Amino acid sequence: MTEPPHPTQLDRPIRQAARVLLLDRDGRVLMFRFVDPVSGSPFWITPGGGLDEGESFEDAARRELREETGLVEGEGLVSHGDTRIGPCVWTRTIDIRYGHKHFRQHERYFPLRLTESQPAIDTAGMMDYEVTDLHEHRWWSAAEIAASDHRFAPSKLSTLLPELLGNPWPSKPLDVGR
């Protein structure tokens, strides 16, 4: 039998978020190094963020991609046209703190395969708090993630990523845990 959640976890506001697994031609994933403004604790995350009022997960993924990378996908190429991302392939629910706020975040991950290798990223569309908290970006291979002593979200990214590369998207999303 599992223990019930701690009472403080039940009181946390719920935040819905969309994340993008931006995969370059060589199978690398784009990650941003996030540093918590209170604790100073760093870890690497994919582009993405919370849904705006009335926004779908898919639309939030497209918006976050545009804001955080300057990229828009269309017809299999990086362009400024029609946006087509893959279906939700992963989900996870985590209890997190951002600054002084605690909340439960439900995330959906959407893949996007690029035809370029490590395209230039334009972060000019980021919000002020993102510019402050996202300190750098880098394209990582699964092997580099596995060999690194850095923290990544989701934590099993190095083993999850190879399953997406070179395979069709899964028919239903996988819960990837923390």
Backbone torsions as a table, in degrees:
resi	resn	phi	psi	omega
1	MET	NA	138.1	178.2
2	THR	-90.2	151.3	179.4
3	GLU	-77.3	147.3	176.5
4	PRO	-66.0	154.7	178.1
5	PRO	-59.5	150.2	175.3
6	HIS	-60.1	140.5	-176.8
7	PRO	-53.1	-35.6	-179.2
8	THR	-67.7	-26.5	178.0
9	GLN	-69.5	-31.7	-179.5
10	LEU	-70.0	-25.9	-177.8
11	ASP	-86.4	-5.3	-176.1
12	ARG	-72.7	138.2	175.2
13	PRO	-64.1	150.9	179.0
14	ILE	-94.2	135.0	175.7
15	ARG	-124.7	127.9	175.8
16	GLN	-93.9	135.7	-177.4
17	ALA	-140.1	148.0	175.1
18	ALA	-116.8	136.7	179.3
19	ARG	-125.9	151.5	-178.1
20	VAL	-115.6	126.5	172.7
21	LEU	-91.4	89.1	-176.4
22	LEU	-85.4	108.8	-173.6
23	LEU	-108.9	123.5	179.6
24	ASP	-82.1	177.0	-176.7
25	ARG	-56.7	-30.6	-176.4
26	ASP	-95.3	11.1	175.4
27	GLY	83.2	15.4	175.7
28	ARG	-88.2	151.3	178.5
29	VAL	-111.6	138.8	177.6
30	LEU	-79.6	130.5	179.2
31	MET	-131.4	147.5	174.7
32	PHE	-111.4	137.7	176.0
33	ARG	-86.6	110.7	179.3
34	PHE	-94.0	136.5	174.8
35	VAL	-123.8	118.9	179.7
36	ASP	-61.1	127.1	-175.9
37	PRO	-66.9	-18.7	-179.6
38	VAL	-95.2	-53.0	-174.9
39	SER	-85.1	-23.3	-175.8
40	GLY	78.4	6.6	-177.9
41	SER	-75.3	123.6	-179.5
42	PRO	-97.7	149.8	167.5
43	PHE	-160.0	165.7	-175.7
44	TRP	-101.8	134.2	179.6
45	ILE	-132.7	159.5	175.3
46	THR	-80.4	161.5	174.4
47	PRO	-57.8	145.4	177.5
48	GLY	151.5	179.3	179.7
49	GLY	173.5	-170.7	-174.9
50	GLY	-69.5	151.7	177.4
51	LEU	-75.8	140.9	171.0
52	ASP	-80.3	161.7	179.8
53	GLU	-52.4	125.6	176.7
54	GLY	77.2	3.6	-176.4
55	GLU	-89.7	140.4	175.4
56	SER	-79.5	163.3	176.4
57	PHE	-59.8	-42.4	-178.7
58	GLU	-63.9	-44.1	179.0
59	ASP	-66.1	-37.2	177.2
60	ALA	-64.2	-40.2	177.6
61	ALA	-60.4	-44.6	179.2
62	ARG	-63.2	-44.4	-179.9
63	ARG	-64.1	-47.3	-179.5
64	GLU	-62.3	-39.7	177.5
65	LEU	-58.6	-48.2	-179.4
66	ARG	-63.9	-46.3	-177.1
67	GLU	-66.7	-42.2	-171.8
68	GLU	-90.7	-19.2	-176.9
69	THR	-125.4	-18.7	-174.4
70	GLY	77.5	2.5	-177.3
71	LEU	-98.4	144.3	173.7
72	VAL	-135.9	130.2	-177.1
73	GLU	-93.9	139.9	175.4
74	GLY	-158.1	133.6	178.3
75	GLU	54.0	34.5	177.3
76	GLY	78.6	1.2	-179.6
77	LEU	-122.2	153.5	173.0
78	VAL	-74.0	121.1	-177.6
79	SER	-154.3	-175.2	176.3
80	HIS	-112.8	47.8	-178.2
81	GLY	-120.5	-143.9	-178.5
82	ASP	-59.9	135.8	-177.6
83	THR	-98.0	124.5	175.9
84	ARG	-133.0	108.4	175.5
85	ILE	-107.7	165.2	178.5
86	GLY	-73.5	174.6	178.1
87	PRO	-72.6	166.3	175.4
88	CYS	-60.5	122.9	-179.0
89	VAL	-109.0	-24.7	-179.8
90	TRP	-135.5	152.2	170.3
91	THR	-134.7	157.8	170.8
92	ARG	-161.1	151.9	175.2
93	THR	-124.9	126.7	-177.5
94	ILE	-135.5	151.0	171.3
95	ASP	-96.0	121.6	-176.3
96	ILE	-133.1	162.9	171.8
97	ARG	-118.6	131.8	173.7
98	TYR	-125.0	111.8	-172.3
99	GLY	64.9	-123.8	179.8
100	HIS	-101.3	7.1	-178.2
101	LYS	-101.8	138.6	175.3
102	HIS	-111.2	136.5	176.0
103	PHE	-157.8	165.2	174.9
104	ARG	-98.8	126.9	-176.8
105	GLN	-114.4	126.1	173.9
106	HIS	-100.2	117.6	-176.4
107	GLU	-113.0	144.4	170.3
108	ARG	-124.0	135.4	-177.6
109	TYR	-107.9	131.0	-179.0
110	PHE	-120.9	124.4	-179.4
111	PRO	-83.5	153.3	174.2
112	LEU	-145.5	114.9	178.5
113	ARG	-91.5	130.5	179.7
114	LEU	-102.5	154.2	178.1
115	THR	-91.7	-3.9	180.0
116	GLU	-104.9	160.2	173.7
117	SER	-100.1	119.4	178.2
118	GLN	46.2	59.9	178.6
119	PRO	-61.7	154.9	178.5
120	ALA	-62.3	142.5	-179.2
121	ILE	-110.6	132.7	179.2
122	ASP	-113.3	109.2	-176.8
123	THR	-95.1	14.3	-177.2
124	ALA	-62.7	-22.6	-178.9
125	GLY	-86.1	1.3	-178.7
126	MET	-68.3	150.4	173.4
127	MET	-71.4	159.8	-178.7
128	ASP	-55.5	-44.6	-178.5
129	TYR	-67.1	-30.1	177.0
130	GLU	-69.2	-41.0	177.9
131	VAL	-59.8	-37.9	-179.6
132	THR	-71.6	-40.3	-170.7
133	ASP	-97.0	-21.5	178.2
134	LEU	-99.7	103.6	-167.0
135	HIS	-87.5	-22.0	177.6
136	GLU	-166.8	167.2	173.6
137	HIS	-133.1	156.9	-176.9
138	ARG	-159.5	147.8	173.3
139	TRP	-90.6	124.5	-176.3
140	TRP	-118.6	138.9	169.2
141	SER	-88.3	162.4	178.1
142	ALA	-60.9	-38.2	179.6
143	ALA	-65.4	-39.7	178.1
144	GLU	-65.7	-38.9	177.9
145	ILE	-64.3	-45.5	-179.4
146	ALA	-61.8	-35.2	-177.6
147	ALA	-84.1	-10.3	-174.8
148	SER	-84.3	151.6	173.2
149	ASP	-97.2	8.2	176.0
150	HIS	-76.2	161.7	174.7
151	ARG	-93.7	139.6	179.7
152	PHE	-128.3	151.6	175.0
153	ALA	-124.9	125.6	-1.8
154	PRO	-69.2	158.2	-173.2
155	SER	-64.9	-26.4	-179.9
156	LYS	-95.4	23.0	-174.5
157	LEU	-54.5	-40.9	-176.6
158	SER	-64.0	-28.0	177.8
159	THR	-93.4	-25.4	179.7
160	LEU	-77.1	-38.3	-173.9
161	LEU	-59.1	-46.1	-179.2
162	PRO	-58.7	-27.9	178.7
163	GLU	-65.6	-28.4	-179.7
164	LEU	-84.1	-28.6	-173.8
165	LEU	-76.5	125.5	177.2
166	GLY	75.5	4.9	179.6
167	ASN	-118.8	156.6	172.1
168	PRO	-64.8	155.2	177.0
169	TRP	-62.9	144.9	178.5
170	PRO	-62.5	152.5	-178.0
171	SER	-73.8	-25.1	174.7
172	LYS	-140.3	149.2	-175.5
173	PRO	-64.1	147.0	177.0
174	LEU	-100.2	131.4	174.4
175	ASP	-76.6	115.2	-174.1
176	VAL	-96.1	7.1	177.2
177	GLY	67.1	-146.1	-177.6
178	ARG	-73.8	NA	NA
